[in-house]
Amino acid sequence: MDPAPDAANGRLRYRTAPSGEERTSDPRPVERGTFEALGLGRGRDGLVYIPDSAPTRGLPVLVFLHGAGGNAGRELRAVVAAADRYGVALVAPDSRGATWDVLEGGYGPDIEFLDRVLDRVAAVLPVGLLAVGGISDGASYALSVGLANGDLFEAVVAFSPGFAAPPTTHGRPRIFISHGTSDPVLPIDECSRRLVPLLRRGGYPVVFREFDGGHTVPPPVADEGLGWLVRPGTADAAGD
């Protein structure tokens, strides 16, 4: 079955609740401090994590996307400690295939699943700030989907991305990008050092962090990224 036209263009149909409203229609709240299944798919599904430090209203939510061949459980380990520190809820869907749809022929299945994920999240969480992020292929997809839906996502957190490929752009989300200077998988010169100037010329506010290391997310970088997410002025003030 062909994807809906919006999904084929990378556009999510989900929209947040009107200001001051919270959608909490599902009677089964997500328990804090535990990893719970999304419950939306067999085999490949995803996880939700709400730290004990999370606020009860206006919850910052980061939709976090795994790398190629990965899954939610493997990748969340990189950012859980930072999420605990800053009270950020993590929503980590599994891609429908081995990696995200745009790398396997075009937008469609993963966009449609992300819509289902966001509907589920909005039913059980008091969503405030909504952001998208990821690692490696997940970071590339987060940038692509984030730029295509910048009228929905306030921010994008991309750890070691390779590219951004939005078919259309909407809004101007703020962006945090990190990359290791000795990354053997997605070399920094071919990826983030090329991508960041293009984004800035496009008018996007970008914080870029290079670090000594490879294709990874060091704890201090994860901490800065999620800290910037909830307190954007801290990283901006530090400069690149």
C-alpha positions in Angstrom: 0.0 0.0 0.0 1.3 3.4 -0.9 1.9 5.9 1.9 -0.5 8.9 2.3 0.7 12.0 0.4 1.8 13.8 3.6 3.8 10.8 4.8 5.5 10.5 1.4 6.6 14.1 1.9 7.9 13.5 5.4 5.1 15.4 6.9 3.5 14.3 10.2 -0.2 14.8 10.6 0.1 14.9 14.4 -0.4 18.3 16.1 0.0 19.1 19.8 -2.9 19.9 21.9 -4.0 23.6 22.0 -2.2 25.8 24.5 -3.2 25.0 28.0 -4.8 21.7 27.1 -3.4 18.2 27.9 -4.6 15.0 26.2 -4.6 12.3 28.9 -7.4 10.1 27.7 -5.7 6.8 28.2 -6.3 5.5 31.7 -3.0 3.7 31.9 -0.3 6.2 32.9 3.3 5.4 32.2 5.2 4.5 35.3 8.1 6.7 36.1 11.7 5.3 36.2 10.9 2.3 34.1 11.1 1.4 30.4 7.7 0.6 29.0 6.8 -0.8 25.6 4.9 1.5 23.3 2.5 -1.3 22.6 2.0 -0.4 18.9 3.7 -3.2 17.0 4.8 -6.8 17.2 8.5 -7.5 17.1 9.6 -3.9 16.3 7.8 -1.5 18.6 9.6 0.9 20.9 10.0 2.2 24.4 8.9 5.1 26.6 10.9 6.3 29.6 9.9 9.0 32.1 12.5 9.9 34.7 11.6 10.4 38.3 12.8 14.0 37.9 10.3 14.8 35.1 7.7 17.6 35.8 4.1 16.6 36.1 3.0 19.3 33.6 4.7 20.8 30.5 6.8 17.7 30.2 9.8 18.0 27.8 9.6 15.0 25.4 12.5 13.8 23.1 11.5 11.4 20.3 14.9 9.6 20.1 15.8 7.5 17.0 18.3 4.7 16.8 21.0 4.0 14.4 21.1 1.6 11.5 20.4 -2.0 12.5 19.5 -0.9 16.0 16.5 -0.6 18.2 15.2 1.6 21.0 16.7 -0.4 23.8 20.2 -0.3 22.5 20.4 3.4 21.8 18.6 4.8 24.8 21.5 3.9 27.1 23.5 6.8 25.6 21.0 9.5 26.9 19.3 8.0 29.9 21.6 9.6 32.5 21.2 13.0 30.9 17.4 12.5 30.7 17.4 11.7 34.4 19.4 14.8 35.2 17.2 17.2 33.2 13.7 15.6 33.6 13.3 14.8 29.9 10.9 12.0 28.8 12.3 9.7 26.1 10.2 8.1 23.4 12.1 5.7 21.3 10.3 4.0 18.4 11.8 1.2 16.3 12.1 1.8 12.6 9.9 -0.4 10.5 12.9 -1.8 8.6 16.6 -2.2 9.4 16.9 1.5 9.3 14.7 4.5 8.6 12.5 4.6 5.5 14.2 7.6 3.7 17.4 5.4 3.6 15.4 2.5 2.2 13.6 4.1 -0.7 11.6 7.0 0.5 9.4 8.5 3.3 6.3 6.6 4.3 6.2 3.7 6.8 8.2 5.3 9.5 6.4 8.6 9.2 3.1 6.8 9.6 4.4 4.9 12.6 5.7 8.1 14.2 2.2 9.6 13.9 0.9 6.6 15.8 3.6 7.0 18.4 2.9 10.7 18.9 -0.8 10.0 19.3 0.0 7.4 21.9 2.4 9.6 23.8 -0.1 12.6 23.8 -2.7 10.3 25.3 -0.6 9.4 28.3 1.9 12.2 28.9 1.4 16.0 29.6 3.5 17.0 26.6 5.2 20.4 26.7 8.3 20.9 24.7 8.5 18.4 21.8 11.8 17.6 20.2 13.3 14.9 17.9 16.8 13.5 18.1 18.9 10.5 17.4 22.2 8.8 16.8 24.0 8.1 13.5 21.3 7.2 10.9 18.8 8.2 13.6 20.4 11.6 13.8 20.2 12.0 10.1 16.5 11.0 10.1 15.9 13.3 13.1 17.3 16.2 11.2 15.3 15.3 8.1 12.0 14.9 9.9 12.7 17.8 12.2 13.3 20.2 9.3 10.3 18.9 7.5 8.2 19.4 10.6 9.8 22.4 12.3 6.3 23.7 12.9 5.8 20.7 15.3 9.3 20.0 16.8 10.8 22.9 18.6 14.3 21.4 18.6 16.5 18.7 17.0 19.3 16.9 18.9 21.6 15.1 16.4 24.5 13.0 17.6 26.9 12.1 14.7 24.6 12.7 11.8 25.4 11.9 8.2 23.0 14.2 6.3 19.7 16.0 6.3 17.2 15.2 3.5 13.9 17.0 4.1 11.7 17.0 1.0 10.2 20.3 2.3 10.9 22.5 5.2 8.6 24.1 7.7 9.4 26.3 10.7 12.9 27.0 12.1 13.6 24.5 14.9 16.8 25.1 16.9 19.4 22.4 16.4 22.2 20.8 18.5 24.7 18.7 16.6 27.7 16.8 17.9 30.4 14.8 16.1 33.6 13.0 16.9 36.7 14.3 15.1 37.9 10.7 14.4 34.6 9.1 13.5 35.4 6.2 11.1 31.7 5.5 10.2 30.5 9.0 9.3 33.6 11.2 8.9 33.1 14.6 10.4 34.6 16.4 7.3 32.1 14.8 5.0 29.1 15.1 7.4 28.7 17.6 10.2 31.4 20.1 9.1 29.7 20.2 5.7 26.1 20.2 7.1 26.3 22.8 9.9 27.3 25.7 7.6 24.5 24.8 5.2 22.0 24.8 8.1 23.2 28.1 9.4 23.0 29.7 5.9 19.4 28.4 5.8 18.6 30.5 8.9 18.6 27.7 11.5 20.1 28.4 15.0 22.7 25.6 15.4 25.0 24.7 18.3 27.8 22.5 17.0 30.1 20.4 19.3 33.1 18.6 18.1 34.8 16.2 20.5 37.9 13.9 20.5 36.5 10.5 19.7 34.8 8.2 17.2 31.2 7.3 16.4 29.8 7.6 19.8 28.0 9.9 22.3 30.3 10.6 25.3 28.3 11.3 28.5 29.4 14.9 28.7 28.1 15.5 25.1 24.8 13.8 25.9 24.5 15.9 29.0 25.1 19.1 27.1 22.7 18.2 24.4 19.8 17.4 26.7 20.7 20.3 29.0 20.6 22.6 25.9 17.2 21.1 25.1 15.6 22.3 28.3 17.8 25.4 28.8 18.8 26.5 25.4 20.8 29.6 26.5 23.4 27.6 28.4 25.0 25.9 25.3 24.5 29.0 23.1 26.4 31.1 25.6 29.3 28.7 25.5 29.9 29.1 21.8 31.1 26.5 19.3 
